[in-house]
Each structure stands twice: as structure tokens, then as C-alpha cells.
Amino acid sequence: MQRGFWDQLEKPIIGLSPMDGVSDAPFRFITAKYGKPSLLITEFTNVEAINHAGIKALSAFIYNEIERPIVAQIYGINPKAFYKTAIIVCELGFDGIDINMGCPSKAVSGNGAGAGLIKTPDLAREIIKTCKQAVEDWSNGKTLEELDLDPLIFQYIQELKKEKNIITERKILPISVKTRIGYDQIVTLDWIKNLLEEEPANITLHGRTLKQMYTGLANWNEIAKAAELIHQSGLKTTILGNGDVKSLEIAYENIKNYGVDGVLIGRGSYGEPWIFRGEHKSLKQKLEVALEHAKAYEKIFGIGEKSFAPMKKHLGWYCTDFPNAKELRMQLIRCNSADEVENIIKNINLE
Ligand SMILES: Cc1cc2nc3c(=O)[nH]c(=O)nc-3n(C[C@H](O)[C@H](O)[C@H](O)COP(=O)(O)O)c2cc1C
């Protein structure tokens, strides 16, 4: 089993969970700087979109060196598209590849991708196998030129590599899976056994079924059963539990009580990128980071080139738990640029 960076992580592992529309490059940069999680994972990227000249989809693969170890998460149903995307991820210098087998949204799982793969265990295994083959082929010298990529995609990758000065070492990237405990009913042990056949480096398990979406509470007893199975399998695969970890204290408690190697924290990091260190910040500090985040957003995506809309929810999240928070939040979420954020913040009396 190729475990790559997973073997170098100190335990317990406490990482940032991938969140589409949230854990984009600017948020990951800020999280890496102020929270230093054990690892960061990109928002999921559709392998079929990349195959069809989806330049926009590739922007999810922008990262900063301080994010390492940085893992690219990909999703889809077509093994050939997974093969090409896995090679692109290698070329772009990532530390690992995570396959999404947990997304419950209709647009994804309705197509059989994400958590839809829980219903097609053979295809799920074929996808892991294909990604493993791709990273091995790449380590043996496979090139982008051999992939018959759309010229626009090819050019984008070359430009990104040049701009970010990405120099890659042809090592075998570890393949991991992030999934749920079932589709419409709990099938944890059968499903995890199926995945273990392909010996992924890590499995992250969100303790809800697809049907539950994000409702109810994550079932950590099921996560514990999976942890026991994995640890008794004799494989070196690690398991991270996921779901409703809202503080570092809860992370440590769950790791101890449910026997996992670590956790991924998703929504608990909203406006709290320092959650991974168990720190708390004053309003002044939070607003300073909010402004830095807005500036990073413009620097990474270009001023005015990408809508400022995805940034606004972050501004709102930084602005909680103090008197008159709502008023300030309303002002901040109306901003359309980092300059506007700065103007509002500098006029607030923070003493
Ligand atoms: C807005 C949002 C977007 C998400 N996008 C992804 C994604 O791209 N890939 C993924 O594996 N999980 C995704 N998830 C699931 C989270 O990674 C995580 O499994 C889930 O939120 C439970 O963890 P939490 O309670 O710590 O948030 C998303 C969740 C949210 C709320």
C-alpha cells in the first residue's frame, strides 16, 4: 500500500474536511496559516467536467505551498475520466488524491457518483483501482501528452505549473476515500469491507447515510465499528471520523471514545480557521483575518474576475458572538470587494 504523506502525519490527525463552495483556495490558505490542520483537502472536482474542457473546474486545483500536505478531491463515475484526472493531479504536485464517495446532492449521487457509489460497490472498487494505476503509471513516466487532453485543458495545466513554479517528483501519490455509512440504510461494515479490498491509504467516514443528508446527528457508533474493522484488518489503512465535530475538545473526545486515527472538521471551521489549534479570537482579530481573507480571495482569483459572492458567507461567519453582530454582518455581506470590507472595518471602534 502506498501511504505517502499519511505515514508522516503525527497522530491524532485533525484535518480540514472538503466543502464545495467553502474550502476554496483562499479559505484553505487562511486555514493553513491560522489553523495548521494536519492536512487540507480541496473542494471536490468532477472528473467528467475536466474531460470535457472544464477549465473552470480546474480552478479548484489552485493551492499554496503552505497548505501541504494538500489532497485533491475528485468525483465522478467514469473510470477513464478518473484516470486522466488522477494524472493531472500528480502533474500539479498534490500530495494525495481523495475519491468522493459521500456527496448526497441529487446532481451528484443521482448520476451514481459521490454517495451513489455505495450502491455500485464494484464500480467503486474499479475507480480506486484505476486511480492507483494512474498514479503508478505517472510515477513510471506517463506524460500529459499521452492523455489526449483537450488543448485548452493542456494549456491551462502548463500555465498553472509555470505560474506556481510547480516542480514534481515522480512519486506514487496515496489514494484515499471519503464516504458515508450507507445510502438509504446503514451498511457500514459491508461497505467498508468492500473498500478495503482495494487497500486505500485512508478512509474518512461521515457518520450519516446519504438519505440523512446533513440532518440528525452523525452516528459515531458506526464510525467506531468501521475503525475496529479497519484496525483489525492487518492493513495500514487509517480511518478518520467525520461529522459534528465543533471544537478541538470534541475532536479529542471522539478520537479517544471511538478509536479513530483522527477526524476531519468541516462546518466547525466556518469563521474559525483556528479551530484546529483550539484557539479563540477577539472580534478585532477575527475582523483582521476576515479582511486578510478577502484580500487573499482577490489575489488568488483576480480582482473582479470571479464574483465576490462566495466570499460573502465567510465574512458573515467571522462576524458572530458579540453585541450588534447582526448589524455588522449585514454590512459586510453586502460588500463586493476587499476595499469595501476594509472601509467598513476601519470605521468600527474595536476597543
Ligand atoms: C457546504 C458543504 C459542502 C461540502 N462539500 C463537500 C465536498 O466537496 N466533498 C466532500 O467529501 N464532502 C463535502 N461536504 C461534507 C463535509 O466534508 C463533511 O463530511 C460534513 O459537513 C460533515 O462534517 P462536519 O459536521 O464537520 O461539517 C460538504 C459539506 C458542506 C456543509
The ligand as an ORCA input file, in Angstrom:
! r2SCAN-3c Opt
* xyz 0 1
  C     -21.271     23.356      2.099
  C     -20.728     21.971      2.154
  C     -20.037     21.467      1.071
  C     -19.496     20.161      1.108
  N     -18.752     19.716      0.054
  C     -18.100     18.521      0.160
  C     -17.182     18.099     -0.841
  O     -16.902     18.796     -1.826
  N     -16.595     16.883     -0.676
  C     -16.848     16.074      0.422
  O     -16.291     14.981      0.532
  N     -17.702     16.464      1.378
  C     -18.317     17.665      1.291
  N     -19.124     18.078      2.304
  C     -19.248     17.242      3.512
  C     -18.219     17.656      4.575
  O     -16.901     17.442      4.127
  C     -18.431     16.853      5.866
  O     -18.347     15.487      5.543
  C     -19.782     17.129      6.513
  O     -20.074     18.525      6.511
  C     -19.814     16.620      7.962
  O     -18.763     17.178      8.705
  P     -18.971     18.467      9.671
  O     -20.112     18.148     10.595
  O     -17.653     18.626     10.384
  O     -19.312     19.624      8.790
  C     -19.688     19.353      2.269
  C     -20.403     19.864      3.347
  C     -20.915     21.143      3.313
  C     -21.657     21.691      4.510
*
